[in-house]
């Protein structure tokens, strides 16, 4: 007999949904008590989704990486690098759409190249992903500074803000991109051979290899995906800022990893879902937005976020014992 989909969904994500509902109730209560604008509204939902879109796009790629048993610390640097490349190309080639679209393609191609570089050292030379992507993080960050000589690229046309500020039927383009990327990521992970291979490698790389899984090729695809999506996130941030700044994205990889971990993906690999990552992303975004809403300073927010991440990791450990 088939399992009830609603029941299965609650079994898998019930604790995340409960956490999200509790957050919303608490912030709504505090907002009303302080006599400020109510927290729960459609506008707030759009605000949360729009503010989390950049981390969300990058978190889809990170989910695949972590499920495969790896980690990618170069995400923050790639967010800055993608924006720098696109802004510079758009500035040099002119104000037309063709120049900007060409900049998008070049930036994403550079991201895929960076992911290939990371995968080469991880698969061919057996360097741990933490070390390989840490080195790439530093290299790409430095390269971004060298390309623009440490100065942000500001002189870009107004249409450059398309990915970051434009609206379609009142919905930000960034939110549409976020939802689209999550849908594609969910299909890839749950309904394709590639997704099954990613899970198999994270569960036991040696068993996957003996079962005929092309481990090195799958890892290459995973790191290319992560880098390409990080660059896409960088293009969205650069568009929102209307500049290409090599200083942005510092520490963003930690925010991305936090969304994935809070969403239930195991840091040991083999287990995780795109839906879980989405809920983890929203939980963190609602937390940050709500704390700002009630006037908490950024340092206090960092403390609470750290506690949330520790709680998520502890919960994962308890579930595995």
C-alpha positions as a printed Julia matrix, in Angstrom:
321×3 Matrix{Float64}:
  0.0    0.0     0.0
  1.37   3.43   -0.92
  2.35   5.78    1.78
  0.36   8.97    2.32
  2.49  11.78    0.74
  1.41  14.36    3.34
  2.29  12.0     6.19
  5.64  11.17    4.6
  6.39  14.86    4.17
  5.65  15.58    7.82
  7.72  12.61    8.99
 10.72  13.85    7.0
 10.39  17.58    7.6
  8.05  17.91   10.58
 10.7   19.18   12.99
 11.78  21.83   10.46
  8.19  22.95    9.89
  7.57  23.14   13.63
 10.74  25.22   14.1
  9.67  27.56   11.29
  6.15  27.99   12.67
  7.5   28.65   16.19
  9.85  31.3    14.8
  7.03  33.09   13.0
  4.73  32.95   16.04
  7.43  34.26   18.4
  8.42  37.14   16.12
  4.78  38.07   15.49
  4.16  38.09   19.24
  7.25  40.22   19.93
  6.42  42.62   17.12
  2.9   43.17   18.45
  4.19  43.54   21.99
  6.66  46.21   20.89
  3.95  47.99   18.93
  5.77  47.73   15.62
  4.61  46.53   12.19
  3.25  42.93   12.28
  5.81  40.34   11.22
  3.52  37.88    9.42
  2.51  39.17    5.99
  2.97  38.43    2.3
  5.41  41.34    2.07
  7.53  39.79    4.81
  7.53  36.46    2.97
  8.79  38.15   -0.19
 11.39  40.02    1.86
 12.65  36.77    3.42
 12.81  34.99    0.05
 14.5   37.93   -1.66
 17.1   38.33    1.06
 17.84  34.6     1.11
 17.92  34.15   -2.68
 21.7   34.57   -2.99
 22.53  32.07   -0.26
 19.72  29.81   -1.48
 21.02  29.47   -5.03
 24.49  28.61   -3.76
 23.08  26.2    -1.15
 21.63  23.92   -3.84
 25.09  23.21   -5.21
 26.48  22.85   -1.69
 23.79  20.27   -0.9
 25.05  18.02   -3.69
 28.65  18.5    -2.55
 27.93  17.62    1.08
 25.71  14.65    0.21
 28.59  13.32   -1.9
 30.8   13.46    1.19
 32.68  16.64    0.29
 32.74  20.33    1.16
 33.24  23.49   -0.89
 34.83  26.46    0.87
 35.34  28.47   -2.33
 31.7   29.58   -2.56
 32.18  33.02   -0.97
 35.14  33.86   -3.19
 33.24  32.74   -6.29
 30.31  34.97   -5.34
 32.69  37.95   -5.46
 34.58  36.7    -8.51
 31.45  36.19  -10.62
 30.27  39.72   -9.95
 33.67  41.21  -10.74
 33.96  39.36  -14.06
 30.46  40.29  -15.23
 30.67  43.93  -14.15
 34.06  44.38  -15.82
 32.92  42.83  -19.11
 29.72  44.88  -19.12
 31.69  48.05  -18.44
 34.24  47.38  -21.19
 31.86  46.17  -23.92
 29.12  48.76  -23.52
 25.66  49.25  -22.08
 23.74  46.8   -24.3
 22.03  43.6   -23.26
 24.45  41.55  -25.37
 27.42  42.75  -23.34
 25.74  41.9   -20.04
 24.54  38.47  -21.19
 28.03  37.74  -22.51
 29.33  38.71  -19.07
 26.94  36.22  -17.44
 28.15  33.38  -19.66
 31.83  34.18  -19.17
 31.41  34.4   -15.4
 29.54  31.08  -15.19
 32.1   29.46  -17.5
 34.83  30.7   -15.14
 32.89  29.14  -12.27
 32.7   25.79  -14.06
 36.43  26.02  -14.75
 37.08  26.67  -11.06
 34.94  23.7   -10.08
 36.89  21.53  -12.54
 40.14  22.75  -10.98
 38.93  21.79   -7.5
 37.66  18.42   -8.72
 40.99  17.7   -10.42
 42.91  17.92   -7.16
 40.21  16.08   -5.2
 39.86  13.15   -7.61
 43.24  12.82   -9.36
 45.57  13.76   -6.5
 43.3   12.64   -3.63
 43.6   15.95   -1.79
 40.87  16.31    0.86
 38.05  18.6    -0.34
 38.52  20.88    2.67
 42.14  21.61    1.71
 41.58  21.76   -2.05
 38.65  24.18   -1.88
 40.36  26.23    0.84
 43.28  26.78   -1.54
 40.88  27.63   -4.38
 39.04  30.04   -2.07
 42.22  32.01   -1.47
 43.33  31.84   -5.12
 40.03  33.05   -6.57
 39.72  35.81   -3.99
 43.19  37.07   -4.85
 42.55  36.77   -8.58
 39.41  38.88   -8.25
 41.41  41.62   -6.55
 44.15  41.45   -9.19
 41.73  41.73  -12.11
 40.26  45.02  -10.86
 43.35  46.14   -8.94
 41.42  46.03   -5.68
 38.85  48.61   -6.8
 35.11  47.87   -7.2
 33.63  48.25  -10.69
 30.85  50.83  -10.37
 30.37  52.27  -13.85
 27.75  49.86  -15.19
 24.41  50.58  -16.95
 21.07  50.66  -15.15
 19.95  47.41  -16.82
 22.79  45.69  -14.97
 20.4   45.53  -11.99
 18.09  43.13  -13.86
 18.88  40.03  -11.77
 18.88  41.86   -8.46
 16.21  44.55   -8.58
 13.73  43.89  -11.39
 10.21  42.6   -10.64
  7.9   40.26  -12.55
  4.26  40.62  -11.47
  5.52  42.16   -8.25
  7.9   39.28   -7.52
 11.67  39.92   -7.54
 13.63  38.16  -10.28
 15.9   36.76   -7.57
 13.0   34.93   -5.94
 11.99  33.42   -9.29
 15.57  32.25   -9.89
 15.71  30.82   -6.37
 12.54  28.75   -6.84
 13.61  27.58  -10.31
 17.05  26.45   -9.07
 15.52  24.55   -6.15
 13.03  22.78   -8.44
 15.77  21.72  -10.86
 17.98  20.64   -7.95
 15.18  18.55   -6.46
 14.53  16.81   -9.78
 18.23  16.07  -10.27
 18.68  14.65   -6.78
 15.47  12.66   -6.52
 14.61  11.58  -10.05
 17.86  10.96  -11.94
 20.69   8.45  -11.99
 23.07  11.3   -11.21
 21.26  11.99   -7.92
 21.38   8.31   -6.95
 25.09   8.24   -7.72
 25.71  11.3    -5.54
 23.98   9.62   -2.6
 25.84   6.36   -3.21
 29.24   8.09   -3.2
 28.41   9.9     0.03
 27.22   6.69    1.66
 30.31   4.67    0.74
 32.65   5.75   -2.02
 34.33   2.37   -2.3
 31.02   0.5    -2.51
 29.82   2.95   -5.14
 32.98   2.41   -7.18
 32.61  -1.38   -6.98
 28.97  -1.01   -8.09
 30.06   0.69  -11.29
 29.4    4.31  -10.31
 31.78   6.67  -12.18
 32.92   8.28   -8.95
 35.41  10.77  -10.39
 33.01  12.01  -13.07
 30.19  12.46  -10.56
 32.47  14.38   -8.22
 33.61  16.56  -11.11
 29.97  17.34  -11.97
 29.12  18.08   -8.34
 31.94  20.6    -7.86
 31.27  22.24  -11.23
 27.61  22.6   -10.25
 28.5   24.11   -6.9
 30.91  26.62   -8.46
 28.52  27.57  -11.27
 25.66  28.19   -8.84
 27.95  30.2    -6.56
 28.81  32.41   -9.53
 25.11  32.75  -10.37
 24.54  33.87   -6.77
 27.39  36.33   -7.25
 25.77  37.73  -10.39
 22.55  38.28   -8.44
 24.41  40.05   -5.62
 26.44  42.16   -8.04
 23.25  43.12   -9.86
 21.57  44.11   -6.6
 24.58  46.25   -5.65
 25.02  47.57   -9.22
 28.75  46.94   -8.99
 31.4   44.26   -9.06
 33.14  44.27   -5.68
 35.99  41.82   -4.89
 35.5   42.34   -1.14
 32.0   40.83   -0.92
 31.19  37.22   -0.09
 33.63  36.85    2.8
 32.22  34.14    5.05
 29.22  33.48    2.79
 30.26  29.85    2.46
 29.48  29.45    6.17
 25.98  30.83    5.69
 25.43  28.46    2.79
 26.73  25.45    4.72
 24.53  26.47    7.67
 21.4   26.38    5.51
 22.3   22.91    4.24
 23.11  21.53    7.7
 20.07  23.04    9.4
 18.01  21.45    6.61
 19.11  18.01    7.76
 21.89  17.15    5.31
 24.5   15.04    7.09
 28.05  16.42    7.07
 29.28  12.83    6.8
 27.57  12.47    3.42
 24.98  10.13    1.96
 21.88  11.81    3.41
 20.12  15.03    2.57
 17.34  16.58    0.52
 16.79  19.73   -1.51
 13.51  20.38    0.31
 15.33  20.13    3.62
 17.88  22.67    2.42
 15.08  25.0     1.34
 13.44  24.79    4.76
 16.81  25.24    6.47
 17.43  28.32    4.34
 14.04  29.8     5.23
 14.5   29.04    8.93
 17.79  30.93    8.97
 16.39  33.77    6.84
 13.31  34.16    9.04
 15.56  34.11   12.11
 17.81  36.86   10.73
 14.89  38.95    9.45
 12.91  38.52   12.66
 15.81  39.46   14.91
 16.41  42.57   12.81
 12.66  43.26   12.88
 12.62  43.41   16.68
 15.81  45.46   16.82
 18.48  42.94   17.87
 22.04  43.96   17.0
 24.08  41.93   14.49
 26.44  40.5    17.12
 23.55  38.98   19.02
 22.25  37.52   15.76
 25.57  35.79   15.17
 25.42  34.2    18.62
 21.91  32.86   18.03
 22.8   31.6    14.54
 25.76  29.71   15.99
 23.5   28.08   18.58
 21.03  27.08   15.85
 23.79  25.45   13.79
 25.1   23.53   16.8
 21.57  22.36   17.6
 21.13  21.16   14.0
 24.38  19.19   14.06
 23.5   17.72   17.46
 20.08  16.67   16.14
 21.74  14.99   13.16
 24.07  13.1    15.52
 21.14  11.96   17.67
 19.21  10.76   14.59
 22.2    8.64   13.48
 22.66   6.93   16.86
